[in-house]
Amino acid sequence: MKSNKNSLSRTAFVAVIAFVATFTVSFAQTKTTQLDELLNKYTEYGQFNGSVLVADHGKVIYKKGFGLANREWDIPNAPDTKHRLGSITKQFTAMLIMQLVAEGKLDLQATISKYLPDYSKVNGEKITIHQLLNHTSGTPNYTSFPNFFKELSRNPYTPTEMVRMYADSILDFTPGERFSYSNSGYITLGAIIEMVTGKSYEEVLQEKIFTPLKMNNSGYDHHNTILKKRAAGYEMKGSKPENAPYIDMSTPYAAGSMYSTVEDLFIWDQALYTEKLLPKKYRDMMYEKYVPAFGQYYGYGWSVGYFPVGNTKDSTEIIGHGGGINGFNTLITRMPKEKSTIILLNNTGRAPLEDITIAINGILHGATYDLPKQSLANLVYKEIIDKDLKAGLAFYEKNKDSKEYSKSESEMNTMGYTLLQAGKKKEAEAIFKLNMEAFPKSANVYDSYAEALMEQGKNELAIANYKKSIELNPGNQNGIDMLKKLGVETEGLAKDAIVPDAVLASYVGNYELKPGFILTITKEGSQLKAQATGQPDFEIFPKTETEFYVKVVTAQITFNKNSAGVVESLTLFQGGQEIVGKKI
């Protein structure tokens, strides 16, 4: 199963499960020295390539570029390098909407149909502006359409044509029922801005935000515009960069078509503490915790919640958002109480920006934090590409238990898919098999291995591994869909166990996963819920009497009893790690 990437999409337990394995730094250094050491390490290991700005209590203490903005000409990244932002654009769209609300030109509780009369009335009369802003509209996400990346994203569209792609689609759920991230919602908001103002989204963005703030290095990106100091976008294939696939910038539109620099984004950050753009009453509405999302809450164009302070038990309140678009990933994290800001713009596709931000947050607070380790998966991939599969497997066997490298289920999984997509099916199968052997309690590794087998026509083995994946995680809908495709009867495969009410009640309580980080289990009727410190709750479902799985993330929980049958602890299985939490 392919891993997802998006926009401040923290999985549950992000304070415990880190994307990159690390080692602790606790010695005394200046903040600048520490930041240099941290970011140089990430760059050296191929895990960051971009521009950084760090502000502490409203003052910039660090801004620098790392790696190359253009690899063909060896042009380095700098603080004034222009990067595509992806979904960070959404906070600007939300600001434009709120400005129109403050001017009395828009009503948050009005429906789409009031402003876009040609929008499908079946859906348009149900969905409010408020629901579009906080991703509770139920509108299908057009970037998840099967043909989006290979076909739709490469062609130019008008906003009206973009809206037509999804306006008539059956809603994923009743508007307001729950959160589901939808770029389509922000495309609709852009079209509403144009309809209300009589101007293009780009013009309104320039007139109402960039010009007043003198954000002279920001704008709506067009591939045919000559733009000085624009970074090229790359994607890493193992440890090797490639030019990112083309995307016509009309397709991200109001959901993700901006470019900017870390310096301009700091101007934006500082303006948000004032009423230059919006009265406080309306600005505060953007940061309300409207709905649980990504282990935090979602406001209007912003995620709102808490972020760890280094590798300590402490956390800080944050407002932030990430972005991802072909060749770039980005993250802005604001700590309003301290007026501190961390801005990371990366032009090599996928970088562990949340891990970097957590470490920087540790540095800002004088706390211990983690430095990265080299990815074993990337080094194995390099051996396979430079030499052959045999060399790659030998390198893995020699170094799989070394503390010098990070061994991550997700990184190995990504490497397997990189090989599979390159047509190296035999190599991909071998990597997925290694991952399965290394992380045998993970449902995802069996699902990925099964896909590689299926690609090669090894259907019986694929069926067995899809079934194993579903056995470990009955919520694996992809596995069920693939079995159906292979002609296998799936009824009853993902059936939840029936657990006596008294047994469920015995699991209720607090479990300490690490100092200060508690997983609380509650019971509502016959449904158990789990909630980690500073995060919203979510339902967990019984696979057996003691084993439960999570649908919103790939994770399992096992409750552990002593010889007397008393629950003493639970074990969280996620990302290839097993974390025991003692009941307290």
C-alpha positions as CSV (number, residue, x, y, z in Angstrom):
1,M,0.0,0.0,0.0
2,K,1.5,3.3,-1.0
3,S,2.2,5.7,1.8
4,N,0.5,9.1,1.6
5,K,2.0,12.5,1.8
6,N,0.4,15.7,2.4
7,S,0.0,18.9,4.1
8,L,0.8,18.9,7.7
9,S,-0.6,15.4,7.7
10,R,0.7,14.2,11.0
11,T,-0.2,10.6,11.8
12,A,-1.4,9.8,15.3
13,F,1.4,9.6,17.9
14,V,3.7,11.8,15.9
15,A,5.6,12.6,19.1
16,V,6.5,9.0,19.4
17,I,6.8,7.7,15.9
18,A,9.4,9.7,13.9
19,F,9.9,9.5,10.1
20,V,13.7,9.4,10.4
21,A,15.6,7.5,13.2
22,T,17.9,9.9,15.0
23,F,20.3,10.2,17.9
24,T,20.1,12.7,20.7
25,V,22.0,16.0,21.1
26,S,22.2,17.5,24.6
27,F,25.4,19.4,24.7
28,A,25.6,23.2,25.1
29,Q,26.0,25.1,21.8
30,T,24.7,28.4,20.5
31,K,21.4,28.2,18.7
32,T,23.0,29.2,15.4
33,T,25.7,26.5,15.7
34,Q,23.1,24.0,16.6
35,L,20.9,24.9,13.7
36,D,23.9,24.8,11.3
37,E,24.8,21.3,12.6
38,L,21.3,20.0,12.3
39,L,20.5,21.3,8.9
40,N,23.9,20.4,7.5
41,K,23.4,16.8,8.6
42,Y,20.0,16.6,7.0
43,T,21.5,18.0,3.8
44,E,24.5,15.7,3.9
45,Y,22.2,12.7,4.2
46,G,20.0,13.8,1.3
47,Q,17.0,14.5,3.6
48,F,16.8,18.3,3.0
49,N,17.5,20.6,0.1
50,G,16.0,24.1,0.3
51,S,15.7,27.3,2.2
52,V,15.2,27.9,6.0
53,L,14.1,30.7,8.2
54,V,13.8,30.6,12.0
55,A,12.5,33.4,14.1
56,D,12.6,33.5,17.9
57,H,10.3,35.9,19.7
58,G,9.6,37.9,16.6
59,K,13.3,38.2,15.5
60,V,14.9,36.3,12.7
61,I,17.9,34.4,14.2
62,Y,18.6,32.2,11.2
63,K,18.0,32.2,7.5
64,K,20.0,30.2,5.0
65,G,19.9,28.0,1.9
66,F,21.0,24.4,1.6
67,G,21.7,22.3,-1.5
68,L,20.9,23.4,-5.0
69,A,18.1,25.4,-6.5
70,N,19.1,24.3,-9.9
71,R,21.2,21.1,-10.4
72,E,22.0,21.6,-14.1
73,W,23.8,24.9,-13.4
74,D,24.8,24.2,-9.8
75,I,23.0,27.2,-8.5
76,P,22.6,27.1,-4.7
77,N,19.4,27.7,-2.7
78,A,19.3,30.9,-0.7
79,P,16.9,32.8,1.6
80,D,15.5,34.6,-1.5
81,T,15.1,31.5,-3.6
82,K,11.5,31.2,-4.9
83,H,9.9,27.8,-4.1
84,R,6.4,26.5,-5.1
85,L,4.4,26.3,-1.9
86,G,1.7,23.7,-2.6
87,S,-1.0,23.7,0.0
88,I,0.5,26.6,2.1
89,T,-1.5,28.5,-0.6
90,K,-4.7,27.5,1.3
91,Q,-4.1,29.9,4.2
92,F,-3.9,32.8,1.6
93,T,-7.1,31.7,0.0
94,A,-8.7,31.5,3.5
95,M,-7.5,35.0,4.2
96,L,-9.1,36.4,1.0
97,I,-12.4,34.7,1.9
98,M,-12.3,36.2,5.4
99,Q,-11.5,39.6,4.0
100,L,-14.6,39.4,1.8
101,V,-16.6,38.2,4.9
102,A,-15.4,41.2,6.9
103,E,-16.4,43.5,4.0
104,G,-19.9,42.0,4.1
105,K,-19.6,40.5,0.6
106,L,-19.6,36.8,1.7
107,D,-21.6,34.9,4.3
108,L,-19.8,31.9,5.9
109,Q,-23.0,30.0,6.4
110,A,-24.3,30.6,2.8
111,T,-24.1,27.8,0.3
112,I,-22.0,27.5,-2.8
113,S,-25.1,28.0,-5.0
114,K,-25.6,31.5,-3.7
115,Y,-22.3,32.5,-5.3
116,L,-21.8,30.0,-8.1
117,P,-25.3,29.6,-9.7
118,D,-24.0,27.1,-12.3
119,Y,-22.7,24.7,-9.6
120,S,-24.6,21.5,-9.4
121,K,-27.6,22.4,-7.2
122,V,-27.8,18.8,-5.8
123,N,-24.5,19.5,-4.0
124,G,-24.2,23.3,-4.2
125,E,-27.3,23.9,-2.0
126,K,-26.0,21.6,0.7
127,I,-22.4,22.9,1.2
128,T,-21.5,26.1,3.0
129,I,-18.4,28.3,2.7
130,H,-17.6,27.3,6.3
131,Q,-17.5,23.6,5.3
132,L,-15.3,24.3,2.2
133,L,-12.8,26.2,4.4
134,N,-12.4,23.4,7.0
135,H,-12.6,20.4,4.7
136,T,-16.0,19.1,6.0
137,S,-17.9,19.6,2.7
138,G,-17.7,15.9,1.6
139,T,-16.6,17.1,-1.9
140,P,-14.5,14.4,-3.6
141,N,-10.8,15.4,-3.8
142,Y,-10.0,15.9,-7.5
143,T,-6.3,15.2,-7.0
144,S,-7.3,11.7,-5.9
145,F,-9.0,11.0,-9.2
146,P,-7.2,8.0,-10.9
147,N,-6.2,10.0,-14.0
148,F,-5.2,13.2,-12.2
149,F,-1.4,12.9,-12.1
150,K,-0.9,11.2,-15.5
151,E,-3.5,13.2,-17.5
152,L,-5.4,16.0,-15.8
153,S,-2.5,17.7,-14.0
154,R,-0.6,18.2,-17.3
155,N,-3.3,20.3,-19.0
156,P,-4.4,23.9,-18.6
157,Y,-7.8,24.6,-17.2
158,T,-9.9,27.7,-16.4
159,P,-11.4,27.8,-12.8
160,T,-14.8,27.0,-14.3
161,E,-13.4,23.9,-16.0
162,M,-11.7,22.8,-12.8
163,V,-15.0,23.1,-10.8
164,R,-16.8,21.0,-13.5
165,M,-14.5,18.1,-12.8
166,Y,-16.1,17.3,-9.4
167,A,-19.2,19.5,-9.0
168,D,-21.6,16.8,-10.1
169,S,-19.8,14.0,-8.2
170,I,-21.6,12.1,-5.4
171,L,-20.4,13.5,-2.1
172,D,-18.2,11.4,0.1
173,F,-20.4,12.1,3.1
174,T,-23.1,14.5,4.4
175,P,-21.6,18.0,4.6
176,G,-20.5,18.9,8.1
177,E,-20.3,15.2,9.2
178,R,-16.6,14.9,9.4
179,F,-13.2,16.1,8.1
180,S,-11.7,14.9,4.8
181,Y,-9.0,16.9,3.2
182,S,-10.2,18.1,-0.2
183,N,-8.3,20.3,-2.6
184,S,-11.6,20.6,-4.5
185,G,-13.0,22.7,-1.7
186,Y,-10.3,25.3,-2.1
187,I,-10.7,25.3,-5.9
188,T,-14.4,26.2,-5.3
189,L,-13.3,28.9,-2.9
190,G,-11.1,30.4,-5.6
191,A,-13.9,30.4,-8.1
192,I,-16.2,32.1,-5.5
193,I,-13.5,34.8,-4.9
194,E,-13.5,35.5,-8.6
195,M,-17.3,35.6,-8.9
196,V,-17.7,38.0,-5.9
197,T,-14.9,40.4,-6.9
198,G,-15.2,40.2,-10.7
199,K,-11.4,39.8,-10.8
200,S,-9.1,36.8,-11.2
201,Y,-7.9,35.0,-8.1
202,E,-4.4,36.0,-9.0
203,E,-5.3,39.7,-9.2
204,V,-7.1,39.6,-5.8
205,L,-4.2,37.8,-4.2
206,Q,-1.9,40.5,-5.4
207,E,-4.1,43.4,-4.6
208,K,-5.3,42.4,-1.1
209,I,-2.2,40.6,0.3
210,F,1.1,40.8,-1.7
211,T,1.0,44.5,-2.5
212,P,-0.1,45.8,1.0
213,L,2.5,43.6,2.7
214,K,5.2,44.3,0.0
215,M,5.7,40.6,-0.5
216,N,7.6,41.3,-3.7
217,N,8.9,37.8,-4.1
218,S,5.6,36.0,-4.0
219,G,3.0,35.3,-6.6
220,Y,0.8,32.9,-8.5
221,D,3.1,30.6,-10.5
222,H,3.0,30.1,-14.2
223,H,5.4,27.7,-15.9
224,N,5.8,30.1,-18.9
225,T,6.8,33.1,-16.9
226,I,10.4,34.0,-16.6
227,L,10.9,34.2,-12.8
228,K,14.3,35.1,-11.4
229,K,15.7,32.9,-8.6
230,R,13.0,30.3,-9.1
231,A,14.0,26.9,-7.8
232,A,13.6,23.8,-10.0
233,G,11.7,20.9,-8.5
234,Y,13.2,17.5,-8.1
235,E,12.2,14.1,-6.8
236,M,14.5,11.7,-5.2
237,K,14.8,8.2,-6.5
238,G,16.6,6.6,-3.6
239,S,19.6,8.9,-3.3
240,K,19.4,10.2,-6.9
241,P,17.5,13.3,-7.9
242,E,15.4,13.5,-11.1
243,N,13.4,16.4,-12.6
244,A,9.9,16.4,-11.1
245,P,7.0,15.5,-13.4
246,Y,5.4,18.5,-15.1
247,I,2.3,20.0,-13.7
248,D,0.3,22.9,-15.2
249,M,-0.1,25.4,-12.5
250,S,-3.7,26.1,-13.4
251,T,-4.6,22.8,-11.8
252,P,-3.6,23.5,-8.2
253,Y,-5.1,27.0,-8.5
254,A,-6.4,28.4,-5.2
255,A,-5.5,25.1,-3.4
256,G,-1.7,25.2,-4.2
257,S,-0.4,27.5,-7.0
258,M,1.6,30.0,-5.1
259,Y,5.4,30.6,-5.0
260,S,7.3,32.5,-2.3
261,T,10.5,32.8,-0.3
262,V,11.1,32.1,3.4
263,E,11.7,35.9,3.8
264,D,8.3,36.8,2.3
265,L,6.6,34.2,4.3
266,F,8.1,35.7,7.4
267,I,6.6,39.1,6.4
268,W,3.2,37.2,6.1
269,D,3.7,35.6,9.5
270,Q,4.4,39.0,11.2
271,A,1.4,40.6,9.5
272,L,-0.8,38.0,11.0
273,Y,-0.1,39.4,14.5
274,T,-1.6,42.7,13.3
275,E,-4.8,44.0,11.7
276,K,-3.1,45.1,8.5
277,L,-5.1,42.5,6.5
278,L,-8.0,41.6,8.7
279,P,-9.7,42.7,11.9
280,K,-8.8,40.5,14.9
281,K,-12.3,39.2,15.2
282,Y,-12.2,37.6,11.8
283,R,-8.5,36.6,12.0
284,D,-9.2,34.6,15.2
285,M,-11.9,32.7,13.4
286,M,-9.3,31.3,11.1
287,Y,-7.6,29.6,14.0
288,E,-10.6,28.1,15.7
289,K,-10.4,24.3,16.3
290,Y,-13.4,23.4,14.1
291,V,-12.7,19.7,13.5
292,P,-10.2,17.0,14.4
293,A,-7.7,16.5,11.6
294,F,-4.2,15.0,11.2
295,G,-3.8,14.4,14.9
296,Q,-4.5,18.1,15.5
297,Y,-7.5,20.3,14.5
298,Y,-8.3,22.2,11.4
299,G,-9.4,25.9,11.2
300,Y,-9.6,27.9,8.0
301,G,-6.6,27.0,5.9
302,W,-4.5,26.2,9.1
303,S,-3.9,23.2,11.3
304,V,-4.1,24.1,15.0
305,G,-2.7,22.1,17.8
306,Y,0.6,21.2,19.5
307,F,4.1,20.3,18.4
308,P,6.8,18.5,20.4
309,V,9.8,20.4,21.8
310,G,12.7,18.3,20.6
311,N,12.7,14.8,22.0
312,T,11.3,16.0,25.4
313,K,7.9,15.4,26.9
314,D,7.0,19.1,26.4
315,S,5.0,20.6,23.5
316,T,4.1,24.0,22.3
317,E,0.9,25.4,20.8
318,I,1.2,25.9,17.1
319,I,-0.7,27.1,14.0
320,G,0.8,25.7,10.8
321,H,0.3,24.1,7.5
322,G,2.4,22.1,5.0
323,G,2.4,21.7,1.3
324,G,3.4,19.3,-1.4
325,I,3.5,19.7,-5.1
326,N,5.6,18.0,-7.8
327,G,9.2,18.5,-6.7
328,F,8.5,20.5,-3.6
329,N,7.4,20.1,0.0
330,T,7.0,22.9,2.4
331,L,6.0,23.7,6.0
332,I,5.3,26.8,8.0
333,T,5.0,26.4,11.8
334,R,4.0,29.4,13.9
335,M,4.0,29.5,17.8
336,P,1.8,32.6,18.5
337,K,2.3,32.7,22.3
338,E,6.1,33.1,21.7
339,K,5.9,34.8,18.3
340,S,8.4,32.2,17.0
341,T,8.3,30.8,13.5
342,I,9.9,28.0,11.6
343,I,9.7,28.1,7.7
344,L,11.1,25.2,5.6
345,L,10.9,25.1,1.8
346,N,12.3,22.0,0.2
347,N,12.8,21.4,-3.6
348,T,13.5,17.7,-3.7
349,G,10.0,16.4,-3.3
350,R,9.8,14.6,0.0
351,A,11.7,15.7,3.1
352,P,11.0,15.0,6.8
353,L,10.1,18.6,7.5
354,E,8.1,17.8,10.6
355,D,11.1,16.0,12.2
356,I,13.3,18.9,11.3
357,T,10.8,21.4,12.8
358,I,10.6,19.3,16.0
359,A,14.4,19.4,16.4
360,I,14.5,23.2,15.6
361,N,11.7,23.7,18.2
362,G,13.9,21.9,20.7
363,I,16.8,24.2,19.9
364,L,14.6,27.3,20.3
365,H,13.6,26.0,23.8
366,G,17.1,24.9,24.9
367,A,16.0,21.3,25.0
368,T,17.5,18.1,23.8
369,Y,16.8,17.1,20.2
370,D,17.6,14.5,17.6
371,L,20.1,14.5,14.7
372,P,19.3,12.4,11.7
373,K,20.9,9.2,10.6
374,Q,21.5,8.0,7.1
375,S,18.7,6.1,5.5
376,L,19.6,2.4,5.1
377,A,16.9,2.2,2.4
378,N,18.5,4.9,0.3
379,L,21.9,3.3,0.6
380,V,20.5,-0.1,-0.4
381,Y,18.7,1.5,-3.3
382,K,22.0,3.1,-4.4
383,E,23.8,-0.3,-4.3
384,I,21.0,-1.9,-6.4
385,I,21.1,0.9,-9.0
386,D,24.9,1.3,-9.2
387,K,25.6,-2.4,-9.0
388,D,22.8,-5.0,-8.8
389,L,20.2,-6.6,-6.6
390,K,22.8,-9.0,-5.1
391,A,24.9,-6.1,-4.0
392,G,22.0,-4.3,-2.5
393,L,20.8,-7.4,-0.5
394,A,24.4,-8.0,0.8
395,F,24.6,-4.4,2.0
396,Y,21.3,-4.7,3.8
397,E,22.3,-7.9,5.5
398,K,25.6,-6.4,6.6
399,N,24.1,-3.2,8.0
400,K,20.5,-4.0,9.0
401,D,21.3,-4.0,12.7
402,S,23.8,-1.1,12.6
403,K,23.1,1.9,14.8
404,E,24.8,4.0,12.2
405,Y,21.8,3.9,9.9
406,S,18.1,4.4,10.2
407,K,16.0,1.4,9.3
408,S,12.4,2.6,8.6
409,E,9.5,0.5,7.4
410,S,8.1,3.5,5.5
411,E,11.4,4.3,3.8
412,M,11.9,0.7,2.7
413,N,8.3,0.7,1.5
414,T,8.9,3.8,-0.5
415,M,12.1,2.4,-2.0
416,G,10.2,-0.7,-3.0
417,Y,7.6,1.4,-4.9
418,T,10.3,3.4,-6.5
419,L,11.8,0.2,-8.0
420,L,8.3,-1.1,-8.9
421,Q,7.4,2.1,-10.8
422,A,10.8,1.9,-12.6
423,G,9.8,-1.5,-13.9
424,K,12.3,-3.3,-11.6
425,K,9.7,-5.8,-10.4
426,K,12.1,-8.5,-9.2
427,E,14.1,-6.0,-7.2
428,A,10.9,-4.5,-5.7
429,E,9.6,-7.9,-4.7
430,A,12.9,-8.6,-2.9
431,I,12.8,-5.3,-1.0
432,F,9.2,-5.7,0.0
433,K,10.1,-9.2,1.3
434,L,12.9,-7.8,3.4
435,N,10.6,-5.2,4.8
436,M,8.0,-8.0,5.6
437,E,10.7,-10.0,7.4
438,A,11.9,-6.9,9.3
439,F,8.5,-5.7,10.4
440,P,6.3,-8.9,10.5
441,K,3.6,-7.3,12.6
442,S,2.9,-4.5,10.1
443,A,-0.2,-5.0,7.9
444,N,1.2,-2.6,5.3
445,V,4.3,-4.6,4.4
446,Y,2.2,-7.6,3.4
447,D,-0.1,-5.4,1.3
448,S,2.9,-3.9,-0.6
449,Y,4.6,-7.3,-1.1
450,A,1.3,-8.7,-2.5
451,E,1.2,-5.8,-5.0
452,A,4.7,-6.6,-6.3
453,L,3.7,-10.3,-6.6
454,M,0.4,-9.4,-8.4
455,E,2.4,-7.2,-10.8
456,Q,4.4,-10.3,-11.8
457,G,1.4,-12.6,-12.1
458,K,2.2,-14.5,-8.9
459,N,-1.5,-14.4,-7.9
460,E,-1.6,-17.2,-5.4
461,L,1.2,-15.7,-3.3
462,A,-0.4,-12.3,-3.7
463,I,-3.7,-13.6,-2.4
464,A,-2.0,-15.2,0.6
465,N,-0.3,-11.9,1.5
466,Y,-3.3,-9.7,1.0
467,K,-5.2,-12.0,3.3
468,K,-2.4,-11.8,5.9
469,S,-2.5,-8.0,5.6
470,I,-6.2,-8.0,6.3
471,E,-5.8,-10.4,9.1
472,L,-3.4,-7.9,10.8
473,N,-5.6,-4.9,9.9
474,P,-9.2,-5.6,9.0
475,G,-9.6,-2.0,8.0
476,N,-7.3,-2.5,5.0
477,Q,-9.8,-1.6,2.2
478,N,-7.1,-1.7,-0.4
479,G,-6.4,-5.4,0.4
480,I,-10.1,-6.2,0.2
481,D,-10.4,-4.4,-3.2
482,M,-7.4,-6.3,-4.6
483,L,-8.7,-9.6,-3.5
484,K,-12.0,-8.9,-5.2
485,K,-10.0,-8.0,-8.3
486,L,-8.3,-11.4,-8.1
487,G,-11.6,-13.1,-7.9
488,V,-11.5,-13.9,-4.2
489,E,-14.6,-13.9,-2.0
490,T,-14.0,-11.3,0.7
491,E,-17.2,-11.5,2.7
492,G,-16.4,-12.1,6.4
493,L,-12.6,-11.5,5.9
494,A,-12.7,-8.1,7.7
495,K,-15.3,-8.9,10.3
496,D,-14.7,-7.3,13.7
497,A,-14.6,-9.6,16.8
498,I,-17.3,-9.4,19.4
499,V,-15.9,-8.5,22.7
500,P,-17.9,-8.6,26.0
501,D,-18.8,-5.3,27.4
502,A,-16.9,-6.1,30.7
503,V,-13.7,-6.8,28.8
504,L,-14.0,-3.5,26.9
505,A,-14.5,-1.7,30.2
506,S,-11.3,-3.3,31.6
507,Y,-9.3,-1.5,28.9
508,V,-10.5,2.0,29.9
509,G,-7.7,4.1,31.4
510,N,-4.5,6.0,30.8
511,Y,-1.4,4.4,29.3
512,E,2.0,6.2,29.4
513,L,3.8,5.7,26.1
514,K,6.6,8.0,27.2
515,P,7.0,10.6,30.0
516,G,4.2,13.1,29.6
517,F,2.7,11.4,26.5
518,I,-0.4,9.5,27.5
519,L,-2.8,7.4,25.4
520,T,-6.2,7.5,27.0
521,I,-8.7,4.7,26.2
522,T,-12.4,5.6,26.7
523,K,-15.6,3.7,26.1
524,E,-18.8,5.0,24.5
525,G,-21.5,2.3,24.4
526,S,-19.7,-0.7,22.8
527,Q,-17.1,1.5,21.1
528,L,-13.6,2.1,22.4
529,K,-11.8,5.3,21.5
530,A,-8.1,6.3,21.9
531,Q,-6.8,9.8,22.4
532,A,-3.1,10.8,22.7
533,T,-1.9,13.8,24.6
534,G,-2.9,17.0,22.7
535,Q,-4.7,15.1,19.9
536,P,-8.3,14.4,19.1
537,D,-9.8,10.9,19.8
538,F,-10.4,8.2,17.3
539,E,-12.2,4.9,17.3
540,I,-10.4,1.6,17.6
541,F,-11.9,-1.7,16.4
542,P,-11.5,-5.3,17.8
543,K,-9.6,-7.8,15.7
544,T,-9.6,-10.3,18.6
545,E,-10.5,-9.8,22.3
546,T,-7.1,-8.1,23.0
547,E,-6.0,-6.9,19.6
548,F,-7.5,-3.7,18.1
549,Y,-6.8,-1.8,14.9
550,V,-7.1,1.9,13.8
551,K,-8.8,2.9,10.6
552,V,-7.6,6.5,10.4
553,V,-3.9,5.5,10.4
554,T,-2.0,2.2,9.9
555,A,-1.6,1.2,13.5
556,Q,-2.6,-1.6,15.9
557,I,-3.0,-1.7,19.7
558,T,-2.8,-4.9,21.8
559,F,-3.8,-4.9,25.5
560,N,-1.5,-6.9,27.7
561,K,-2.8,-8.8,30.8
562,N,-0.9,-10.4,33.6
563,S,-1.4,-14.0,34.8
564,A,-4.3,-12.9,36.9
565,G,-6.1,-11.5,33.8
566,V,-5.6,-7.8,34.9
567,V,-4.7,-5.3,32.1
568,E,-1.3,-3.9,32.9
569,S,-0.3,-2.2,29.6
570,L,-0.9,-1.9,25.9
571,T,1.5,-2.1,23.0
572,L,1.2,0.3,20.1
573,F,2.4,-1.1,16.7
574,Q,3.0,1.6,14.1
575,G,5.6,2.3,11.5
576,G,7.5,-0.9,12.3
577,Q,7.9,0.1,16.0
578,E,6.5,-1.5,19.1
579,I,5.9,0.9,22.0
580,V,4.6,-0.4,25.3
581,G,2.5,2.0,27.5
582,K,2.1,1.0,31.1
583,K,-1.4,1.5,32.6
584,I,-1.2,4.3,35.2
